[in-house]
Amino acid sequence: MRTQVIIIGGGPSGLLLSQLLNRAGVATVVLERQSRDYVLQRIRAGVLERGTVQLLHDAGAGARMAAEGHPHHGCYLTQDQHLFRVDFTERCGHAVMVYGQTEVTRDLYDAQDAIGATHIHGVQNVTLHDLKTTAPSVTFEKDGMQHRINADFVAGCDGFHGVSRASIPEGDRCEYEKVYPFGWLGVLSRTPPVMDELVYANHPRGFALASMRNETLSRYYIQVPLTNRVEDWSDDAFWAELRARLPQEVAERLITGPSIEKSIAPLRSFVSEPMRWGQLFLCGDAAHIVPPTGAKGLNLAASDVKYLSDGLIAHYAGDDSGIDGYSDRALRRVWKAMRFSWSVTTMMHRFPDQSPYDQRMQQVELDMLATSTAARQVFAENYTGHDF
């Protein structure tokens, strides 16, 4: 089999890249280890920057999002249990869209089906070959049979644990990592959201976040030690701890119910450079991981896809400047998002070795956001997203 671009990974970044390329006449094959049903069961964040929203419309996959998504024009934060709001629209003229990643993935699958894109699910033992030549290929097993696909380029959209980044020799990549000493215990429940916008809570017992998917589906998180297990937390214990960390005026409004999904996610910041090696390009979590505090993970993947799809489409029109500059361009935006996610994580969480001085610095940072127009503008610009 031959195609122009092989895409490793059938999550939202791989699907979006395939959709944009195929609509421009560039042929792709998407390889995914899991089944489509499995991919659609993944629970992920759902705060979309304005650039991501526009890119989904450009891909012909934004109609349901426009009809069912929830534009948010600000968010709430707490300072000493007092609630204050950062107004995005007032401060920078933009908003974000709350629309679950599962729904984004579903819309992209539907858009791919409509144009007849090629997907191969259930692949195993994927191996990348000859990436430093002009004729790379990928081999894999499917239903006990060995297969090979030849291509012009390979796009690694297969996440942090995928084979793509590992196919770059260690001596040719530089990795930066910060592992945080806590995780997020997240609960999804069929309950109305406690507030109309997200609530980020700094509390002596640890961070908490009140989020949502829609009017009847809520997502809540609390900071927990990495030694905790999901089994350590009953629903009642989770709701009690969440109430304790939210301001009283918010906690009194909280409606609880049985959890329909519960998980613990560790937090890390990670970047691998460069994002191009030969004919291989890395996208999304294959190249970088951000703590979810800044709501940047899916949005960074989308900006990678924007830069790479533009570059590949231009390549087939005779211009290689986009693919030659892809890594540098993507990494400039990645590091800005890294800084923002790190700063919000540091401001909102309690660290095991935190000193009284560190706690006072958190209070000052929050006070700056609560009282300084300039600080709120910088926060709003970063939260809603820099230009793609």
N, C-alpha and C positions, 0 to 999 in steps of 0.2 A: 504494500500500500504506500502511496505517496500523497503528501499534502504540502501546503506552504508553511503553516505554523502548527506545531504540536503543542497543545496546552496540557500540562500535567496538573490535574486537580480540577474537580467539578464543583467547587464552592462558588460563592458569589463573584469573586474576582476572576476566576477562570471562565465562568459563564458570561460575565459582562465583556471580557476581552473577546471571546468568541463571537458574541453578538455584534459588537462594533466592527470587528474585522469582516465578518461575513456580509454585513450590510454594505461594506465598501468593496466587496468583490474579492476579498482575501480568504482563501479556503483554510479551514482549521479542522483538527480532530482533537476532541477533549477526552482525556483518559482519567478515570476516577476509580479509586480503590473500592469505595463503598457503593451501595445501591442508591438509587434516587430517593427511595423512601427514607433511608437512613440520613442522607444529606438534609432532607426536608424536616427531620426531627430535631436537628441541632438548635439549641436555644442560645441566641446571641443578642448582643445589644441592638438597639433600634433607634439611635439618634443620628440622623443624616444631615451633614452639612449642605449648604446651598449648592456647592459644586457637585456633590454626589447626586442630589435631586435633579440637577440639570442634565447630568450625564445619563441618568436612567431615562429621562425623556428623550435625549439624543439617540439612545439605543432602542427606542420604541417600546420601552418596558415601564413607563411611568404612569399610565392611565389609572390603574387601580390605586396606586400610591396617592395620586392627586385627589381621588374620590374618597379614600378611606383613611389616609394619613392625617396626622394632627400637627399642624404648624405650632411651634412654641416660640414665643417672642421674648422669653426670658427664663430664668431659673431662680430658685430660692437657695440661700445658704444660711447657716446658723452661726451666730457669734454669742457665746455665753448663754445659749438656749434662747436667744432672741433671733427672730426670723427677719431677714431682709432679702430684697429682690434685686437682681441685676437685669435691667431691661435691655435686651439685645437690639431691638429695633430702634429704641431711642438713642442708644450709645453708638451703634455702627450701621444702622439701616438694614440689618439682615435678621433672619430667623433660622431656626432649624426645623426639621421634619421628624416627628416621632412615628416610626413605621418599622416594625420588627424585621430583623435580618432574615428570618424564616420566610416572611412575605416577599421580601426582595428576591430571595432565591427562587421562590415559586413563580414569581412574575418573569424572571429571567428564563427559567425552564420553559414556560409557556411561549415566550418570545422565540426561544431557540427552536422549539417544536414547529412554530409557525413558518420559519424559514428553512426547515429541514436540515438543521446543523447536525453534524456527526458527533455522537457521544458513545463512548464505550465504558460501561460500568463493570465492576467486579474484576478489575485487572490486578495482577499480582506480579511481584518481582520485576518492577519497572527499572530499567537500566538505560542511562543516557550514554551515547557513543559519539566520538569524533566531534566534540563540541568546538574544538579549535580549528576545524576545517570548514569549508563552504558546503559540506554535505553531511550534516549531523543526522543521527537516527535514534530511534527509541525502540527497545525491545521490551516485551512483556508477555506474561502468561495469562490466558483466558480460557477457562473450562478445560484446563490440562493441556492446552495447545500453545506453542510458542509463536509469537507474531513479531513482525518488524514494520515500523513506519519510517520512511525516509522523508526529510523535510528540508526547508531552508533555515528555519529557526525553531528553537524550543523555548516556551514560556513556562517558567516554574511558578505555579500558583497553588502549590501543594502544602502550604503551611509550614509551621516551625519544625515539625518532625518528618517532613517529606524528603524525597531523594534528591531534589533539585539542588538545594544549597550544598548538600553533602557531595555532589558531583564536582564541585569546585575544589581543587586541591587546597589543603589547609594553608600551605605557604602562599597561596594567591588570594586569600581573603583575610580580612581583619574584622574581628568581632568585638563588640562592646556590650557589656551586660551589667545590669544591676538587678539583683534579686531582693525583693522586699520581704521582711520577716513576718508577713501575715498574708492572709487570703481573704476572699469575699465569700461568705455563705449567702447564696442567692435562693430566693423562693419565688415561684410563680404561682399565682392564685387567681381564681375566677371571682374577683372582688373589684368593686369600683376603686379607682385611684384615690389616694387620700388627699391629693391636691391637684390643681389643674396643670401644674408644671412640676419638673423634677425638684426634689429637695435634697440638698447635700448637707449632712449634719456632722459637725465636729463636736465630740462629746468625750469627757474623761474616760468613759468606758470603751471608747473606740468609735470609728466612723460608721455612719449609716447612710443609706440612699433610698429614697422613695421614688420609684420610677413607674412606668406603665407601658402597656402595649396598645390598649384601646380603652373605651369607656367601661368595659367589664372585665378587663384582664390587667392585673397589676404585677409588677416585678419589684421586689424589695431585696436589699442587701445589708448585711452587717459585717464589719471587720471581725475576723476570728484568727487565733493563732494557727500556724501551719500544722500543729500537732492535732488539731481537731479533725473529727470525721463527721460525715453527714449523719451517721447513726447516733452521734452524741447529742443531736438536736431534734427534739420532738417539735411538732408544729407549735404547741403551746409555749415551749421555751423560746422558740424564735420570736413569736409575737410579743412576748413579755419583754424580751431584750430590745426589740425594735422600738417598742413604746418608750422604754426607759431612755433611749438615745435621741428620740425626736423631741422637739420643743412641745410643751404641754398643749399649746393651741393646735398643733398638728396631731399629736397622739390621741387627743380626744375625738378626732374625726375618723380615726383609723377603723375600718371594717375588716375583720379577719375572716378566714375560712380555711378549709383544707388545702394543703399544698398540692399542686399537680406536677410540680417538678422542683427538686431541691438538689443543689450541688455546691461544691466548694472549689473556687478557682484561685490558684496562687497568682501573685502579681509579680511581673518582671518588666524591665525595660531592656530591649535587645535590638542591636543593629548589626548587620553584616554588610561590609563593603568589599568590593564594588557590587553593584546590582546587575552588572553585565560581565560575562566571561565567555569570550568567543561568540558563538551563536546562541548562547543561553542567556535569558533575561529572567531575573527574579522579580516577583510581584507579591505584595501583601505580606502575610505572616511568614512566608519563606525567607524574607529579608529583614523583617522588623516586627517587634512586638511592643506594644505600649500598655501600661496599666489602663484599665477601663475607666479610671477616674475622669479623664478628659474626653471620653467618647470619641476616640480617634481611630480605632482599629480598622473598621470597615471603610472609613473615609480615606485613610491613607492608602488602602488597597485600591480604592476607586481612583485616586489621583495617579497612582502608579499605572493603572490600566489606561487612563486618559493619555499619559505621556507615551506609553508603549504603543498603544493603538495608533496614535497620530504618527509616531515614528515609523512603524511598519507600513502603514498605508502610504506614507510619503516615499518609503524605500521602493515600493513597487511602482511608484511614479517617477523614479530616478533620482531621489534626494535622500542621502544617507545621514544628513545632519541630525535628524531626530533620534535615530537609533544610536548614533555615535555619542550624542549628548544625554542619552536617557539616564544613565546612572547618576551623573552629577546633578541633573535637574530633579530627579526623584529624591535624592538624598538631601538636597537643600530643604525640601518641604518636610521630609521625614524628621530631620533634626529639630525643626521648629516645633513640630507636634510633640516630639520627645521632651523638649524643654517644658512645654505647657503641661503635658501629662505628669511629668515629674514634679513640677511646682505645685499643682493642685493636690497630688497625692501627698506630698510633704506637708502641705498646709492643713489637710483635712484628717489625717490619720494619727493615731498614737503609736509611737515606736517603743519597743521594749526598753531601749537604753535612753529614752528621752529625758533630758534634764529640765529643771524649772526654767532655765534660760530658753531652751527649745520651745517649751510650751508658751512662754511669753512671746516669742517670735511668731508662733502660729496666731496668737491673739492679735498681734499687731498687723499681720498680713490680712486677717479677716476684717479688722477695723479699717484698714485702708480701702478694702473693697466696699465696705458699708458706707464710707464717708467721702471717698475721693472719686470725683467724676472721671479723672484720668485713669485711675486704676480699673474702674468698671468698664471703660472703653477698651482698654487693652484686653481685659478678660473676655469681653463680648466679641472682639475681633478674632481672638484665638478660638473661642468656643464655636462660633459660627463658621470658622474656617477661612484660611487664606485662599487667594485665588489659585485655581488649578493652572 
